[in-house]
Structures are given as structure tokens and as C-alpha cells.
Amino acid sequence: MNDLIPLARAHCMPRRGDEHRLGDARLRELLPQVPGWEVVEEGRAIRRTYTFEDYYRTMAFVNALAFIAHREDHHPDLQVHYDRVVVRYSTHDAGGLSENDFICAAKADALTE
């Protein structure tokens, strides 16, 4: 990924193999670019909870996120509740976090701006 392109404007690329798994230094560079996200599962995933006023807005966010996931071919794990969604990204093919996770996290954040 070119660091001159904002994460929300970048696009996911196939990331197969552990050579695409991010190291601690790169995680420290990318995490501040997606405020509100936290590294979980011993550095293997990132997660954020989004809250909404009602179920309609919750589902609108979920549907928009599904569209992004399809377009980027990178899919989150979702926990959907009446007024909130827990979004979790990890790159299974890389055995942890890749830049794709941060790209999609930034795109998810852009939906709520």
C-alpha cells in the first residue's frame, strides 16, 4: 500500500501467506489512522463497536458494509444488535492482520461520517 493514499481510498489486494501479516511496527503506524479500533486476540484482529439510534440505522450500516466487503473481497465478522454492530477484521490467509483489515476499517468509518 502507498502511504500517500488515505486508507479509505485504497483498495484491498490478495494477501495470502504469513509474509503479509503485519508486524508490531506497522500496526503502530496504521492503528492511529483508524481511531476507535482496537487490536484484539493477541494482535490477530481489530475490532470496533458502532452504535446507532435504532434498528433501521443499524441495518443500513450493515448493508452498506456488506457492499464494501463484496467490492473489496474482504469480509468482516459482524455481531448485529438492535442499536449497535461489532465489526471485526482479520486476514485469515495471512494468519493475522494485513493492510486489508485497516483499509476496510477506514472504509467502515467513512460510512458514519
C-alpha positions as CSV (number, residue, x, y, z in Angstrom):
1,M,0.0,0.0,0.0
2,N,1.2,3.5,-0.8
3,D,1.2,5.5,2.5
4,L,0.3,8.7,0.5
5,I,-3.1,7.3,-0.3
6,P,-5.6,7.6,2.6
7,L,-6.7,4.2,3.8
8,A,-10.3,4.9,3.0
9,R,-9.4,5.5,-0.7
10,A,-7.1,2.5,-1.0
11,H,-8.3,-0.9,-2.3
12,C,-7.7,-4.4,-0.9
13,M,-5.3,-6.8,-2.7
14,P,-4.9,-10.6,-2.2
15,R,-2.8,-11.2,0.9
16,R,-2.0,-14.9,1.1
17,G,0.8,-16.1,3.3
18,D,2.3,-15.0,6.5
19,E,4.6,-12.6,4.7
20,H,1.6,-10.3,4.5
21,R,0.9,-10.4,8.3
22,L,1.7,-7.0,9.8
23,G,4.5,-6.6,12.4
24,D,4.2,-4.6,15.5
25,A,5.9,-1.5,14.0
26,R,3.4,-1.4,11.1
27,L,0.5,-1.9,13.4
28,R,1.6,1.1,15.4
29,E,1.7,3.1,12.2
30,L,-1.7,2.1,11.0
31,L,-3.8,2.0,14.2
32,P,-3.8,5.8,14.7
33,Q,-5.3,6.1,11.2
34,V,-8.5,4.3,12.4
35,P,-9.5,5.9,15.7
36,G,-11.8,3.8,17.8
37,W,-10.5,0.5,16.6
38,E,-8.6,-1.8,18.9
39,V,-6.2,-4.6,18.4
40,V,-7.6,-7.8,19.9
41,E,-6.9,-11.5,20.0
42,E,-3.2,-11.1,20.7
43,G,-2.7,-9.0,17.6
44,R,-4.6,-11.2,15.2
45,A,-7.6,-9.0,14.7
46,I,-9.0,-5.4,15.0
47,R,-12.5,-4.6,16.4
48,R,-14.8,-1.7,16.8
49,T,-18.3,-1.2,18.0
50,Y,-20.6,1.2,16.2
51,T,-23.7,2.5,17.9
52,F,-26.9,3.7,16.2
53,E,-30.2,5.3,17.2
54,D,-32.4,2.4,16.0
55,Y,-32.5,-0.8,14.2
56,Y,-33.1,0.8,10.8
57,R,-29.9,2.8,11.0
58,T,-28.1,-0.3,12.3
59,M,-29.2,-2.4,9.3
60,A,-28.4,0.4,6.9
61,F,-24.9,0.4,8.1
62,V,-24.7,-3.4,7.9
63,N,-26.0,-3.4,4.3
64,A,-23.5,-0.6,3.3
65,L,-20.7,-2.5,4.9
66,A,-21.7,-5.7,3.1
67,F,-21.5,-3.8,-0.2
68,I,-18.0,-2.7,0.6
69,A,-17.0,-6.2,1.7
70,H,-18.2,-7.6,-1.6
71,R,-16.5,-4.9,-3.6
72,E,-13.1,-5.2,-1.8
73,D,-13.5,-9.0,-1.4
74,H,-12.6,-8.7,2.2
75,H,-15.2,-9.7,4.7
76,P,-15.7,-8.8,8.4
77,D,-17.1,-10.8,11.2
78,L,-20.2,-9.0,12.4
79,Q,-22.3,-9.1,15.6
80,V,-25.5,-7.3,14.9
81,H,-27.8,-6.0,17.7
82,Y,-30.7,-3.6,17.7
83,D,-28.6,-0.4,18.2
84,R,-25.1,-1.5,17.6
85,V,-22.7,-3.5,15.4
86,V,-19.4,-5.1,16.5
87,V,-17.1,-5.3,13.4
88,R,-14.0,-7.5,13.5
89,Y,-11.4,-7.7,10.8
90,S,-8.6,-10.3,10.4
91,T,-6.9,-11.7,7.3
92,H,-7.2,-15.5,7.7
93,D,-5.0,-16.1,4.7
94,A,-2.2,-14.2,6.3
95,G,-2.7,-15.7,9.8
96,G,-3.4,-12.3,11.4
97,L,-3.7,-8.7,10.4
98,S,-2.9,-7.3,7.0
99,E,-3.2,-3.9,5.5
100,N,-6.6,-5.0,4.0
101,D,-8.0,-5.0,7.5
102,F,-7.1,-1.4,8.0
103,I,-8.3,-0.4,4.6
104,C,-11.7,-1.9,5.3
105,A,-11.8,-0.4,8.8
106,A,-11.3,3.1,7.3
107,K,-14.0,2.5,4.8
108,A,-16.4,1.4,7.6
109,D,-15.6,4.5,9.5
110,A,-16.3,6.6,6.4
111,L,-19.9,5.3,6.4
112,T,-20.6,7.0,9.7
113,E,-19.1,10.4,8.8
